[in-house]
Amino acid sequence: MELLAARVAEGDLTVRIADRSGDEIGRLAEQLDRMTERLATAREQLTENELQRRQLFADITHELATPLTSIRGYAETLLDPGVPVSPEERTHYVRGLLDESRRMDLLIRDLFELARLEAGAAPLTREPLDWAALCRNTIDRFQPRFQKAGLGLIWLGPPQEAWITADGRRMEQVLENLLVNALRYVPPGGRVEVRLTTGGGPASGGTPMHRLVVSDDGPGIPGEELPLVFGRFYRGTGFARRAGGDPGAARDPGGSGLGLAIVREIVERHGGTARADTRSPRGLAITIEIPSLDRA
């Protein structure tokens, strides 16, 4: 026990007494071993949190640096008297300044939104709501945007209601983010389907689940990247290559890279789950499951 105390004091949390005699000293040794194991687990979690914090800081720095570099370049060009700028070029540079400032604004707002959700500082206003009606209304609003982009948006929801207890604005945000994601990644001529099924497989507590699936026939995501889809700043690496390398095959994904991370946070705060799967022969399917509300 003295050896364990000395090693722990030096920071070594791998040491164990391993006395299984069962007497009073043995029981005390078991308690000390469990205490050391808990300390080791807590230290590992702190180390992991610190690594995640540093990675997030690095990601934020990189994401902010990109539009700032563009803004500085446009501004320096416009202010340099030695660089002749035609009216058309001036308009192009000013439009670039506006676009990059909007990009920064989107990134900052999404970062703030995700931070508030993760910290629990954005309380949910839960109430019974018909998820099917909410989805239909959201899809109706997005139809003009999809038509303009040359995409088909198909609703395959049930004729009956699908009641859940949820924050209506947040659940609307979930579908909005998924549809915006499809607009960014699916090439013109593609098809996006939104399917809602009621009373699916039970959750761990036996509660039936309503399931929303947003699927497309776009370039999809490689299997090895699927675990990264809901991570911060994920934008589908290799997207252009999977689209055939043709810059005109799909729109610039753009965005903050935080949309799906926000989706997962909202869904999990509602007691649900979110996952991504590949489709055959190609495409991506995002599945959201939320506990159903029994209104019998």
C-alpha positions, 0 to 999 in steps of 0.5 A: 500500500505504501508503494501504491501511494508513492507511485500514485503520488509520482503520477503512475496510475498503472500500479495495482496491489492485487491483494485478493485475500478477502480479509480486511487488508485485502478489501482495503487493497481492492478499494485502493485499486478501484480508486486508482483505476477511476483516477486513471480513467479520469486522467485519460478523459481529461487528456482526450478533452484537451486534445479535442479542445486543441484540435477544435481551436486549430480547426476554427483558426484554419476555417477563419483564416481562409476567408480572412486571407481572401478578404485581405487580398481583395482589399489590398488589390482595391487599395493599391494605386499601382494596380489598374482595376476596371469597373468590372474587376472592381465589382468582382472584387467587391462581390468577393469581399461580400461573399467571404464576409458572409462565409465568416458570418455563417461560420461564426453563427454556426459555431456559436449555435453548436457551442450553445447546444453542447453546453446545454445553454439553448433550452428546448421548448418541448411540446407534442407535435406532428413530425409528418406535418412539420416535414411536409411544410419544410419540404414545401418551402424548399421545393423552389430552391431544389427546382432552381438547382435542377434537383428533384425533392420527393416526399414519401411520408405517411398519410397518418400523423407522426407525433413526437414530443420535441422543440418544433423549431429545432426539429425543423432546423434538423430537416433544413440542415439535411436539405441544405446539405443535399443542395450543396453536394448533389449534382444537378439532375439528382434526386433527394427523397425524404421518407418518414416511417412511423412506429419503427423498432423500439429504443432501448427502453422499449419506446417505438421510434419514428424514423426520418431518412433523407437520401440522395443519388449524389456522389456519396461518401466513402465507407471509411469517412462515414464515422466523420460525417457528423463531426465538426468541419466535415465537408466530404473530402474527395467530393470533386474526385468522386463527382468525376473531377468535373468542376461543373458536376456539382456545386461548391459545397461551401457552408460552415461544415457544422450543419450535420454536427448541429443535427446530431446534437439536436437529435441526441438532446431529443433522445434520438439517434442520427447515422449515415449510410451509403446507398447502392449503387451510389448516394448517401442516406441520413437516418434520424430516429426520434421516440414517438409519442403515444396519443392513445 
